[in-house]
Amino acid sequence: MRIGRCLLALAALVASQIAQFAYGDRARAAEQVDLLLALAMDVSRSMEQPKFLLQREGYAAAITNPQVLEAIKSGPRQKIAICFIDWSGAGEQRLVINWSVLDGADSARRFGDLIYEAPRSFNDRTSIGGGISFAAAQIAKAPYEAERHAIDVSGDGTNNAGRDVQTARDQAVAKGIVVNGIAILTELQYSRIPEHTNPPGGLEKYYRDNVIGGPGSFVMVAEDFSSFGKSMVKKLIAEIAAAPPLRRSASIAPLAPRP
């Protein structure tokens, strides 16, 4: 009996060591990239379908833009890992595209196609705080490793549902994540909910005061939905290359139309 117990204990110890070795190797073998970037797109009810499609097209075109690809190649590992999230009201967040490595035109094109083809996930209120928290959780679970972590939040209005946006922002920053924003402006005369899309001081100021955070964080402005793609190109270049954002007047390569 004693011998049997000893053999069982020895077997358990060996199994434990094998598992520890295997999982340790797996952790050490995690692919290294220059940046973990979570793209978080606002799909709340203020995003009417034409605006939703312009955002999808803008993201897809920006990902494949030659200057964005140059920014990726400028890093020491010449690749980044990226995921794509839809977010709307409280509890309404969805990982639309799981973590993928972008290391050139082919991988960028595949990711852009997935963005363009993805159906809309929600159409409710606006929980920027919920979107940030969900994106931070995806970064924590990423199967890749990078020294830099960033969340890229797009939106056309203020936080009006779910958790406090400043608290969510501060918690993400405390984890070493930089939160950047792209504020999509709506002319007051065309807004159905002006208190949401045109807060006191403007949406850019709202994002600067409440949404972005972390070293080097910034807000990029899309003057309207039609210019979203060009603004996203400048934003991605700044995030990927860890460089100051380009001036609004800076020239960028033309966005390729979707086939």
Accessible surface in RSA format (square Angstrom, percent):
REM  Atomic radii and reference values for relative SASA: ProtOr
REM  Chains: A
REM  Algorithm: Lee & Richards
REM  Probe-radius: 1.40
REM  Slices: 20
REM RES _ NUM      All-atoms   Total-Side   Main-Chain    Non-polar    All polar
REM                ABS   REL    ABS   REL    ABS   REL    ABS   REL    ABS   REL
RES MET A   1   182.75  94.6 132.00  87.4  50.75 120.8 110.88  94.3  71.87  95.2
RES ARG A   2   182.93  76.8 178.94  91.2   3.99   9.5  59.54  81.4 123.39  74.8
RES ILE A   3   131.61  74.9 130.14  97.0   1.48   3.6 131.47  94.7   0.14   0.4
RES GLY A   4    33.60  41.4   0.00   N/A  33.60  41.4  30.52  83.7   3.09   6.9
RES ARG A   5   139.00  58.4 133.17  67.9   5.84  13.9  63.95  87.4  75.06  45.5
RES CYS A   6    76.55  57.9  67.98  75.8   8.58  20.2  27.58  69.9  48.98  52.8
RES LEU A   7   108.12  60.2 103.48  74.0   4.64  11.7 103.93  73.0   4.19  11.3
RES LEU A   8   131.64  73.3 126.83  90.7   4.81  12.1 127.52  89.6   4.11  11.1
RES ALA A   9    64.88  59.7  51.26  79.1  13.61  31.0  59.62  84.0   5.25  13.9
RES LEU A  10   100.72  56.1  97.06  69.4   3.66   9.2 100.27  70.4   0.44   1.2
RES ALA A  11    58.36  53.7  47.54  73.4  10.82  24.6  54.27  76.4   4.09  10.8
RES ALA A  12    63.69  58.6  50.74  78.3  12.95  29.5  58.92  83.0   4.77  12.6
RES LEU A  13    98.44  54.8  93.74  67.1   4.70  11.8  97.89  68.7   0.55   1.5
RES VAL A  14    67.47  44.4  67.47  61.1   0.00   0.0  67.47  58.6   0.00   0.0
RES ALA A  15    58.50  53.8  50.30  77.6   8.20  18.7  54.56  76.8   3.94  10.4
RES SER A  16    64.57  54.6  54.26  72.4  10.32  23.8  28.97  61.7  35.61  49.9
RES GLN A  17   102.16  57.1  97.25  71.1   4.91  11.7  30.91  65.8  71.26  54.0
RES ILE A  18   110.54  62.9 107.35  80.0   3.19   7.7 110.42  79.5   0.12   0.3
RES ALA A  19    43.26  39.8  38.10  58.8   5.16  11.7  43.10  60.7   0.16   0.4
RES GLN A  20   134.97  75.5 124.31  90.8  10.66  25.4  46.37  98.7  88.59  67.2
RES PHE A  21   135.48  67.8 127.92  79.2   7.57  19.7 135.13  81.9   0.36   1.0
RES ALA A  22    44.66  41.1  36.68  56.6   7.98  18.2  40.93  57.6   3.73   9.9
RES TYR A  23   133.28  62.2 129.16  73.5   4.12  10.7  82.41  61.9  50.87  62.7
RES GLY A  24    22.17  27.3   0.00   N/A  22.17  27.3  20.93  57.4   1.24   2.8
RES ASP A  25    51.45  36.0  49.20  49.0   2.24   5.3  25.45  59.9  26.00  25.9
RES ARG A  26   157.54  66.1 146.76  74.8  10.77  25.7  67.94  92.9  89.59  54.3
RES ALA A  27    62.02  57.0  49.66  76.6  12.36  28.1  59.41  83.7   2.61   6.9
RES ARG A  28   171.54  72.0 138.28  70.5  33.26  79.2  81.39 111.2  90.15  54.6
RES ALA A  29    79.79  73.4  48.15  74.3  31.64  72.0  59.47  83.7  20.33  53.8
RES ALA A  30    24.38  22.4  12.54  19.4  11.84  26.9  20.19  28.4   4.20  11.1
RES GLU A  31    67.57  38.8  57.72  43.7   9.85  23.5  30.63  59.3  36.93  30.2
RES GLN A  32    70.53  39.4  66.02  48.3   4.51  10.7  34.07  72.5  36.46  27.7
RES VAL A  33     0.09   0.1   0.00   0.0   0.09   0.2   0.00   0.0   0.09   0.2
RES ASP A  34    12.94   9.1   6.62   6.6   6.32  14.9   8.17  19.2   4.77   4.8
RES LEU A  35     1.37   0.8   1.37   1.0   0.00   0.0   1.37   1.0   0.00   0.0
RES LEU A  36     4.24   2.4   4.24   3.0   0.00   0.0   4.24   3.0   0.00   0.0
RES LEU A  37     0.00   0.0   0.00   0.0   0.00   0.0   0.00   0.0   0.00   0.0
RES ALA A  38     0.00   0.0   0.00   0.0   0.00   0.0   0.00   0.0   0.00   0.0
RES LEU A  39     0.00   0.0   0.00   0.0   0.00   0.0   0.00   0.0   0.00   0.0
RES ALA A  40     0.19   0.2   0.19   0.3   0.00   0.0   0.19   0.3   0.00   0.0
RES MET A  41     0.00   0.0   0.00   0.0   0.00   0.0   0.00   0.0   0.00   0.0
RES ASP A  42     0.21   0.1   0.21   0.2   0.00   0.0   0.00   0.0   0.21   0.2
RES VAL A  43     0.00   0.0   0.00   0.0   0.00   0.0   0.00   0.0   0.00   0.0
RES SER A  44     0.22   0.2   0.22   0.3   0.00   0.0   0.22   0.5   0.00   0.0
RES ARG A  45   121.72  51.1 114.95  58.6   6.78  16.1  40.54  55.4  81.18  49.2
RES SER A  46     5.06   4.3   3.33   4.4   1.73   4.0   3.56   7.6   1.50   2.1
RES MET A  47     0.82   0.4   0.00   0.0   0.82   1.9   0.00   0.0   0.82   1.1
RES GLU A  48    62.13  35.7  55.27  41.8   6.87  16.3  48.27  93.4  13.86  11.3
RES GLN A  49    90.89  50.8  85.32  62.4   5.56  13.2  49.01 104.3  41.87  31.8
RES PRO A  50    90.17  65.7  84.79  77.3   5.38  19.6  89.50  73.9   0.67   4.2
RES LYS A  51    44.62  21.8  44.62  27.4   0.00   0.0  33.95  30.6  10.67  11.4
RES PHE A  52     5.99   3.0   5.99   3.7   0.00   0.0   5.99   3.6   0.00   0.0
RES LEU A  53    83.30  46.4  83.30  59.6   0.00   0.0  83.30  58.5   0.00   0.0
RES LEU A  54    65.24  36.3  62.32  44.6   2.92   7.3  62.32  43.8   2.92   7.9
RES GLN A  55     0.00   0.0   0.00   0.0   0.00   0.0   0.00   0.0   0.00   0.0
RES ARG A  56     2.17   0.9   2.17   1.1   0.00   0.0   2.17   3.0   0.00   0.0
RES GLU A  57    61.20  35.1  60.16  45.5   1.05   2.5  14.02  27.1  47.19  38.5
RES GLY A  58     6.13   7.6   0.00   N/A   6.13   7.6   5.80  15.9   0.33   0.7
RES TYR A  59     0.00   0.0   0.00   0.0   0.00   0.0   0.00   0.0   0.00   0.0
RES ALA A  60     0.00   0.0   0.00   0.0   0.00   0.0   0.00   0.0   0.00   0.0
RES ALA A  61     7.85   7.2   6.51  10.0   1.34   3.1   7.07  10.0   0.78   2.1
RES ALA A  62     0.00   0.0   0.00   0.0   0.00   0.0   0.00   0.0   0.00   0.0
RES ILE A  63     1.87   1.1   1.87   1.4   0.00   0.0   1.87   1.3   0.00   0.0
RES THR A  64    22.94  16.3  11.91  12.1  11.04  26.3   9.98  13.4  12.96  19.6
RES ASN A  65     3.39   2.3   0.09   0.1   3.30   7.9   3.30   7.9   0.09   0.1
RES PRO A  66    72.35  52.7  69.69  63.5   2.66   9.7  71.60  59.1   0.75   4.7
RES GLN A  67    52.29  29.2  49.38  36.1   2.92   6.9  18.18  38.7  34.11  25.9
RES VAL A  68     0.62   0.4   0.62   0.6   0.00   0.0   0.62   0.5   0.00   0.0
RES LEU A  69    28.87  16.1  28.09  20.1   0.78   2.0  28.51  20.0   0.36   1.0
RES GLU A  70   116.32  66.8 107.78  81.5   8.54  20.3  44.02  85.2  72.30  59.0
RES ALA A  71     8.05   7.4   1.68   2.6   6.38  14.5   6.79   9.6   1.26   3.3
RES ILE A  72     1.79   1.0   0.59   0.4   1.19   2.9   0.74   0.5   1.05   2.8
RES LYS A  73    94.48  46.1  85.34  52.4   9.15  21.8  59.10  53.2  35.39  37.7
RES SER A  74    79.76  67.4  39.23  52.4  40.53  93.4  46.56  99.1  33.20  46.5
RES GLY A  75    16.69  20.6   0.00   N/A  16.69  20.6  12.80  35.1   3.89   8.7
RES PRO A  76   125.11  91.2  83.35  76.0  41.77 151.8  96.98  80.1  28.14 174.9
RES ARG A  77    98.35  41.3  80.40  41.0  17.94  42.7  25.67  35.1  72.68  44.0
RES GLN A  78    85.70  47.9  84.61  61.8   1.09   2.6  10.52  22.4  75.18  57.0
RES LYS A  79    50.20  24.5  50.20  30.8   0.00   0.0  15.75  14.2  34.45  36.7
RES ILE A  80     1.03   0.6   1.03   0.8   0.00   0.0   1.03   0.7   0.00   0.0
RES ALA A  81     0.00   0.0   0.00   0.0   0.00   0.0   0.00   0.0   0.00   0.0
RES ILE A  82     0.40   0.2   0.40   0.3   0.00   0.0   0.40   0.3   0.00   0.0
RES CYS A  83     0.00   0.0   0.00   0.0   0.00   0.0   0.00   0.0   0.00   0.0
RES PHE A  84     0.00   0.0   0.00   0.0   0.00   0.0   0.00   0.0   0.00   0.0
RES ILE A  85     0.00   0.0   0.00   0.0   0.00   0.0   0.00   0.0   0.00   0.0
RES ASP A  86     0.00   0.0   0.00   0.0   0.00   0.0   0.00   0.0   0.00   0.0
RES TRP A  87     0.64   0.3   0.64   0.3   0.00   0.0   0.50   0.3   0.14   0.2
RES SER A  88     0.01   0.0   0.00   0.0   0.01   0.0   0.00   0.0   0.01   0.0
RES GLY A  89     2.28   2.8   0.00   N/A   2.28   2.8   2.28   6.3   0.00   0.0
RES ALA A  90    63.49  58.4  40.27  62.1  23.22  52.8  42.10  59.3  21.39  56.7
RES GLY A  91    71.98  88.8   0.00   N/A  71.98  88.8  34.82  95.6  37.16  83.2
RES GLU A  92    42.31  24.3  42.25  32.0   0.06   0.1  13.76  26.6  28.55  23.3
RES GLN A  93    35.79  20.0  18.08  13.2  17.71  42.2   0.02   0.0  35.77  27.1
RES ARG A  94   104.50  43.9 101.40  51.7   3.10   7.4  36.09  49.3  68.40  41.5
RES LEU A  95    51.16  28.5  32.28  23.1  18.87  47.4  32.28  22.7  18.87  50.8
RES VAL A  96    25.42  16.7   3.32   3.0  22.09  53.2   3.34   2.9  22.08  59.9
RES ILE A  97    12.95   7.4   9.96   7.4   3.00   7.2  12.95   9.3   0.00   0.0
RES ASN A  98    95.67  66.0  88.23  85.3   7.44  17.9  28.73  69.2  66.94  64.7
RES TRP A  99    23.86   9.6   6.30   3.0  17.57  41.2   5.41   2.9  18.46  29.9
RES SER A 100    33.51  28.3  29.42  39.3   4.09   9.4  18.95  40.3  14.57  20.4
RES VAL A 101    30.19  19.9  18.16  16.4  12.03  29.0  18.16  15.8  12.03  32.6
RES LEU A 102     1.44   0.8   1.44   1.0   0.00   0.0   1.44   1.0   0.00   0.0
RES ASP A 103    66.35  46.5  61.20  60.9   5.14  12.2   8.75  20.6  57.60  57.4
RES GLY A 104    18.25  22.5   0.00   N/A  18.25  22.5  18.25  50.1   0.00   0.0
RES ALA A 105    62.42  57.4  52.21  80.6  10.20  23.2  52.83  74.4   9.58  25.4
RES ASP A 106   106.84  74.8 102.27 101.8   4.56  10.8  24.22  57.0  82.62  82.4
RES SER A 107     9.90   8.4   6.27   8.4   3.63   8.4   6.54  13.9   3.36   4.7
RES ALA A 108     0.08   0.1   0.08   0.1   0.00   0.0   0.08   0.1   0.00   0.0
RES ARG A 109    87.34  36.7  87.34  44.5   0.00   0.0  43.09  58.9  44.25  26.8
RES ARG A 110   148.99  62.6 145.92  74.4   3.07   7.3  71.89  98.2  77.11  46.7
RES PHE A 111     3.17   1.6   1.61   1.0   1.56   4.1   2.80   1.7   0.37   1.1
RES GLY A 112     0.00   0.0   0.00   N/A   0.00   0.0   0.00   0.0   0.00   0.0
RES ASP A 113    42.08  29.5  41.89  41.7   0.19   0.4  11.72  27.6  30.36  30.3
RES LEU A 114    89.56  49.9  86.57  61.9   2.98   7.5  86.76  60.9   2.79   7.5
RES ILE A 115     0.00   0.0   0.00   0.0   0.00   0.0   0.00   0.0   0.00   0.0
RES TYR A 116    86.92  40.6  71.67  40.8  15.25  39.7  38.40  28.9  48.52  59.8
RES GLU A 117   123.67  71.0  94.95  71.8  28.72  68.4  43.29  83.7  80.38  65.6
RES ALA A 118    14.31  13.2   4.45   6.9   9.86  22.4   9.30  13.1   5.01  13.3
RES PRO A 119    97.55  71.1  86.56  78.9  10.98  39.9  97.50  80.5   0.05   0.3
RES ARG A 120    56.40  23.7  29.54  15.1  26.86  64.0  25.18  34.4  31.22  18.9
RES SER A 121    30.79  26.0   0.44   0.6  30.36  69.9   7.76  16.5  23.03  32.3
RES PHE A 122    47.30  23.7  37.20  23.0  10.10  26.3  47.05  28.5   0.25   0.7
RES ASN A 123    97.01  66.9  73.34  70.9  23.66  57.0  18.75  45.1  78.26  75.6
RES ASP A 124    46.22  32.4  45.91  45.7   0.31   0.7   7.65  18.0  38.57  38.5
RES ARG A 125   113.33  47.6 111.53  56.9   1.80   4.3  30.40  41.5  82.93  50.3
RES THR A 126     2.38   1.7   2.38   2.4   0.00   0.0   0.20   0.3   2.18   3.3
RES SER A 127     0.38   0.3   0.38   0.5   0.00   0.0   0.00   0.0   0.38   0.5
RES ILE A 128     0.58   0.3   0.27   0.2   0.31   0.7   0.37   0.3   0.21   0.6
RES GLY A 129     0.00   0.0   0.00   N/A   0.00   0.0   0.00   0.0   0.00   0.0
RES GLY A 130    10.25  12.6   0.00   N/A  10.25  12.6   8.97  24.6   1.28   2.9
RES GLY A 131     1.23   1.5   0.00   N/A   1.23   1.5   1.23   3.4   0.00   0.0
RES ILE A 132     0.26   0.1   0.06   0.0   0.20   0.5   0.06   0.0   0.20   0.5
RES SER A 133    35.25  29.8  24.79  33.1  10.45  24.1  28.54  60.8   6.71   9.4
RES PHE A 134    48.09  24.1  42.95  26.6   5.14  13.4  47.56  28.8   0.53   1.5
RES ALA A 135     0.00   0.0   0.00   0.0   0.00   0.0   0.00   0.0   0.00   0.0
RES ALA A 136     3.77   3.5   3.05   4.7   0.72   1.6   3.05   4.3   0.72   1.9
RES ALA A 137    42.69  39.2  37.30  57.6   5.39  12.3  41.86  58.9   0.83   2.2
RES GLN A 138    10.07   5.6   9.88   7.2   0.19   0.4   0.14   0.3   9.93   7.5
RES ILE A 139     8.91   5.1   3.38   2.5   5.53  13.3   3.38   2.4   5.53  15.0
RES ALA A 140    85.11  78.3  43.34  66.9  41.78  95.0  54.47  76.7  30.64  81.2
RES LYS A 141   144.12  70.3 117.46  72.1  26.66  63.5  79.98  72.0  64.14  68.3
RES ALA A 142    18.29  16.8   0.32   0.5  17.96  40.9   0.32   0.5  17.96  47.6
RES PRO A 143    82.14  59.9  60.48  55.1  21.66  78.7  73.72  60.9   8.42  52.3
RES TYR A 144    43.08  20.1  37.25  21.2   5.83  15.2   8.05   6.0  35.03  43.2
RES GLU A 145    75.83  43.5  73.48  55.6   2.35   5.6  30.07  58.2  45.76  37.4
RES ALA A 146    16.10  14.8   0.00   0.0  16.10  36.6   3.15   4.4  12.95  34.3
RES GLU A 147   161.86  92.9 124.73  94.4  37.13  88.4  51.90 100.4 109.96  89.8
RES ARG A 148    79.35  33.3  75.90  38.7   3.46   8.2  54.35  74.3  25.00  15.2
RES HIS A 149    48.57  26.5  45.41  31.6   3.15   8.1  37.48  38.6  11.08  12.9
RES ALA A 150     6.14   5.6   6.14   9.5   0.00   0.0   6.14   8.6   0.00   0.0
RES ILE A 151     0.00   0.0   0.00   0.0   0.00   0.0   0.00   0.0   0.00   0.0
RES ASP A 152     0.00   0.0   0.00   0.0   0.00   0.0   0.00   0.0   0.00   0.0
RES VAL A 153     1.67   1.1   1.67   1.5   0.00   0.0   1.67   1.5   0.00   0.0
RES SER A 154     0.00   0.0   0.00   0.0   0.00   0.0   0.00   0.0   0.00   0.0
RES GLY A 155     0.30   0.4   0.00   N/A   0.30   0.4   0.30   0.8   0.00   0.0
RES ASP A 156     0.44   0.3   0.37   0.4   0.08   0.2   0.00   0.0   0.44   0.4
RES GLY A 157     0.39   0.5   0.00   N/A   0.39   0.5   0.00   0.0   0.39   0.9
RES THR A 158    18.21  13.0  18.21  18.5   0.00   0.0   8.58  11.5   9.63  14.6
RES ASN A 159    33.13  22.8  14.34  13.9  18.79  45.2   1.66   4.0  31.47  30.4
RES ASN A 160    52.16  36.0  34.40  33.2  17.75  42.7  27.58  66.4  24.58  23.8
RES ALA A 161    18.40  16.9   7.27  11.2  11.12  25.3  17.51  24.7   0.89   2.4
RES GLY A 162    49.02  60.5   0.00   N/A  49.02  60.5  15.81  43.4  33.21  74.4
RES ARG A 163    88.95  37.3  74.84  38.2  14.11  33.6  48.02  65.6  40.93  24.8
RES ASP A 164    80.94  56.7  67.03  66.7  13.92  32.9  33.58  79.0  47.36  47.2
RES VAL A 165     7.66   5.0   7.31   6.6   0.35   0.8   7.31   6.4   0.35   0.9
RES GLN A 166    72.07  40.3  72.07  52.7   0.00   0.0   8.90  18.9  63.17  47.9
RES THR A 167    57.08  40.6  53.29  54.0   3.79   9.0  33.82  45.4  23.26  35.2
RES ALA A 168     1.62   1.5   0.00   0.0   1.62   3.7   0.10   0.1   1.52   4.0
RES ARG A 169    31.28  13.1  31.28  15.9   0.00   0.0   4.71   6.4  26.57  16.1
RES ASP A 170    76.11  53.3  70.73  70.4   5.38  12.7  28.14  66.2  47.97  47.8
RES GLN A 171    85.28  47.7  80.90  59.1   4.38  10.4  33.82  72.0  51.46  39.0
RES ALA A 172     1.81   1.7   0.57   0.9   1.24   2.8   1.06   1.5   0.75   2.0
RES VAL A 173    45.81  30.1  37.52  34.0   8.29  20.0  37.52  32.6   8.29  22.5
RES ALA A 174    90.20  82.9  46.91  72.4  43.29  98.5  59.11  83.2  31.09  82.4
RES LYS A 175   134.67  65.7 104.39  64.0  30.28  72.1  74.18  66.8  60.49  64.4
RES GLY A 176    54.00  66.6   0.00   N/A  54.00  66.6  37.49 102.9  16.51  37.0
RES ILE A 177     4.78   2.7   3.73   2.8   1.05   2.5   3.96   2.9   0.82   2.2
RES VAL A 178    31.94  21.0  31.94  28.9   0.00   0.0  31.94  27.8   0.00   0.0
RES VAL A 179     0.00   0.0   0.00   0.0   0.00   0.0   0.00   0.0   0.00   0.0
RES ASN A 180     4.75   3.3   4.75   4.6   0.00   0.0   0.00   0.0   4.75   4.6
RES GLY A 181     0.00   0.0   0.00   N/A   0.00   0.0   0.00   0.0   0.00   0.0
RES ILE A 182     0.00   0.0   0.00   0.0   0.00   0.0   0.00   0.0   0.00   0.0
RES ALA A 183     0.00   0.0   0.00   0.0   0.00   0.0   0.00   0.0   0.00   0.0
RES ILE A 184     0.05   0.0   0.00   0.0   0.05   0.1   0.00   0.0   0.05   0.1
RES LEU A 185    52.00  29.0  49.17  35.2   2.83   7.1  49.60  34.8   2.40   6.5
RES THR A 186    14.49  10.3   6.52   6.6   7.97  19.0  10.56  14.2   3.93   5.9
RES GLU A 187   109.54  62.9  97.71  73.9  11.83  28.2  44.16  85.4  65.39  53.4
RES LEU A 188   114.98  64.0 102.84  73.6  12.14  30.5 102.84  72.2  12.14  32.7
RES GLN A 189   137.78  77.0  95.12  69.5  42.66 101.6  42.40  90.2  95.38  72.3
RES TYR A 190   148.36  69.3 125.63  71.5  22.73  59.1  94.30  70.9  54.07  66.7
RES SER A 191    19.05  16.1   0.06   0.1  18.99  43.7   2.63   5.6  16.42  23.0
RES ARG A 192   144.52  60.7 109.82  56.0  34.70  82.6  73.06  99.8  71.46  43.3
RES ILE A 193    50.11  28.5  49.65  37.0   0.46   1.1  50.11  36.1   0.00   0.0
RES PRO A 194    53.23  38.8  52.60  47.9   0.63   2.3  52.84  43.6   0.38   2.4
RES GLU A 195   127.73  73.3 107.33  81.2  20.40  48.6  72.69 140.6  55.04  44.9
RES HIS A 196     9.40   5.1   7.96   5.5   1.45   3.7   8.12   8.4   1.28   1.5
RES THR A 197     6.29   4.5   4.35   4.4   1.95   4.6   4.35   5.8   1.95   2.9
RES ASN A 198    49.62  34.2  32.08  31.0  17.54  42.2  10.40  25.0  39.22  37.9
RES PRO A 199    12.31   9.0   7.62   7.0   4.69  17.0   7.77   6.4   4.55  28.3
RES PRO A 200   133.46  97.3 106.20  96.8  27.26  99.1 118.86  98.1  14.60  90.8
RES GLY A 201    64.76  79.9   0.00   N/A  64.76  79.9  30.02  82.4  34.74  77.8
RES GLY A 202    29.02  35.8   0.00   N/A  29.02  35.8  26.77  73.5   2.24   5.0
RES LEU A 203     4.12   2.3   0.84   0.6   3.28   8.2   0.84   0.6   3.28   8.8
RES GLU A 204    50.34  28.9  49.82  37.7   0.53   1.3  15.60  30.2  34.74  28.4
RES LYS A 205   109.99  53.7 106.47  65.3   3.53   8.4  75.54  68.0  34.45  36.7
RES TYR A 206    39.61  18.5  35.01  19.9   4.60  12.0  32.81  24.7   6.79   8.4
RES TYR A 207     0.09   0.0   0.09   0.1   0.00   0.0   0.00   0.0   0.09   0.1
RES ARG A 208   113.95  47.8 101.98  52.0  11.97  28.5  49.02  67.0  64.93  39.4
RES ASP A 209    67.22  47.1  50.72  50.5  16.50  39.0  23.11  54.4  44.11  44.0
RES ASN A 210    25.18  17.4  25.18  24.3   0.00   0.0   0.00   0.0  25.18  24.3
RES VAL A 211     0.00   0.0   0.00   0.0   0.00   0.0   0.00   0.0   0.00   0.0
RES ILE A 212    14.84   8.4  11.26   8.4   3.58   8.6  11.26   8.1   3.58   9.7
RES GLY A 213    10.79  13.3   0.00   N/A  10.79  13.3  10.79  29.6   0.00   0.0
RES GLY A 214    22.27  27.5   0.00   N/A  22.27  27.5   5.39  14.8  16.88  37.8
RES PRO A 215   119.87  87.4  96.61  88.1  23.26  84.5 109.27  90.2  10.60  65.9
RES GLY A 216    71.18  87.8   0.00   N/A  71.18  87.8  42.84 117.6  28.34  63.5
RES SER A 217    29.58  25.0  10.11  13.5  19.47  44.9   0.00   0.0  29.58  41.4
RES PHE A 218    17.90   9.0  17.45  10.8   0.45   1.2  17.90  10.9   0.00   0.0
RES VAL A 219    13.74   9.0   0.00   0.0  13.74  33.1   0.00   0.0  13.74  37.3
RES MET A 220     9.94   5.1   9.24   6.1   0.69   1.7   0.78   0.7   9.16  12.1
RES VAL A 221     8.43   5.5   1.12   1.0   7.31  17.6   1.12   1.0   7.31  19.8
RES ALA A 222     0.00   0.0   0.00   0.0   0.00   0.0   0.00   0.0   0.00   0.0
RES GLU A 223    91.25  52.4  79.17  59.9  12.08  28.8  50.78  98.2  40.47  33.0
RES ASP A 224    68.62  48.1  68.53  68.2   0.09   0.2  27.70  65.2  40.92  40.8
RES PHE A 225    15.96   8.0  13.05   8.1   2.91   7.6  13.05   7.9   2.91   8.3
RES SER A 226    93.76  79.2  64.03  85.5  29.73  68.5  33.36  71.0  60.40  84.6
RES SER A 227    32.72  27.7  29.19  39.0   3.53   8.1  32.59  69.4   0.13   0.2
RES PHE A 228     0.08   0.0   0.08   0.0   0.00   0.0   0.08   0.0   0.00   0.0
RES GLY A 229     5.05   6.2   0.00   N/A   5.05   6.2   1.51   4.2   3.54   7.9
RES LYS A 230   117.53  57.3 117.22  71.9   0.31   0.7  59.66  53.7  57.86  61.6
RES SER A 231    11.22   9.5   9.80  13.1   1.42   3.3   1.56   3.3   9.66  13.5
RES MET A 232     0.00   0.0   0.00   0.0   0.00   0.0   0.00   0.0   0.00   0.0
RES VAL A 233     0.00   0.0   0.00   0.0   0.00   0.0   0.00   0.0   0.00   0.0
RES LYS A 234    18.08   8.8  18.08  11.1   0.00   0.0   4.89   4.4  13.19  14.1
RES LYS A 235     0.00   0.0   0.00   0.0   0.00   0.0   0.00   0.0   0.00   0.0
RES LEU A 236     0.32   0.2   0.32   0.2   0.00   0.0   0.32   0.2   0.00   0.0
RES ILE A 237    24.89  14.2  24.89  18.5   0.00   0.0  24.89  17.9   0.00   0.0
RES ALA A 238     2.96   2.7   0.21   0.3   2.75   6.3   0.89   1.3   2.07   5.5
RES GLU A 239     7.33   4.2   0.45   0.3   6.87  16.4   6.15  11.9   1.17   1.0
RES ILE A 240     9.22   5.2   3.99   3.0   5.23  12.6   3.99   2.9   5.23  14.2
RES ALA A 241    40.87  37.6  17.15  26.5  23.72  54.0  21.16  29.8  19.70  52.2
RES ALA A 242    69.47  63.9  31.41  48.5  38.06  86.6  41.78  58.8  27.69  73.3
RES ALA A 243    41.12  37.8  32.66  50.4   8.46  19.2  35.82  50.4   5.31  14.1
RES PRO A 244   116.32  84.8 101.93  92.9  14.38  52.3 107.97  89.1   8.35  51.9
RES PRO A 245    54.73  39.9  38.23  34.8  16.50  60.0  38.23  31.6  16.50 102.6
RES LEU A 246    62.15  34.6  53.06  38.0   9.09  22.9  56.06  39.4   6.10  16.4
RES ARG A 247   174.54  73.3 164.32  83.8  10.23  24.4  78.75 107.6  95.80  58.1
RES ARG A 248   133.03  55.9 112.33  57.3  20.70  49.3  58.82  80.4  74.21  45.0
RES SER A 249    95.53  80.7  60.02  80.1  35.51  81.8  57.08 121.6  38.45  53.9
RES ALA A 250    20.75  19.1  10.54  16.3  10.21  23.2  14.44  20.3   6.31  16.7
RES SER A 251   101.64  85.9  80.71 107.7  20.93  48.2  52.62 112.0  49.02  68.7
RES ILE A 252    30.40  17.3   7.50   5.6  22.90  55.2  10.54   7.6  19.86  53.9
RES ALA A 253    24.33  22.4  16.56  25.6   7.77  17.7  22.86  32.2   1.47   3.9
RES PRO A 254   118.70  86.5 103.03  93.9  15.67  56.9 110.09  90.9   8.61  53.5
RES LEU A 255    49.68  27.7  28.82  20.6  20.85  52.4  29.14  20.5  20.54  55.3
RES ALA A 256    56.67  52.1  45.33  70.0  11.34  25.8  50.21  70.7   6.45  17.1
RES PRO A 257   119.73  87.3  98.64  89.9  21.08  76.6 109.78  90.6   9.95  61.8
RES ARG A 258    41.58  17.5  17.70   9.0  23.88  56.9  12.48  17.1  29.10  17.6
RES PRO A 259   136.89  99.8  70.70  64.4  66.19 240.6 111.33  91.9  25.57 158.9
END  Absolute sums over single chains surface
CHAIN  1 A    12404.6       9927.2       2477.4       7413.3       4991.3
END  Absolute sums over all chains
TOTAL         12404.6       9927.2       2477.4       7413.3       4991.3
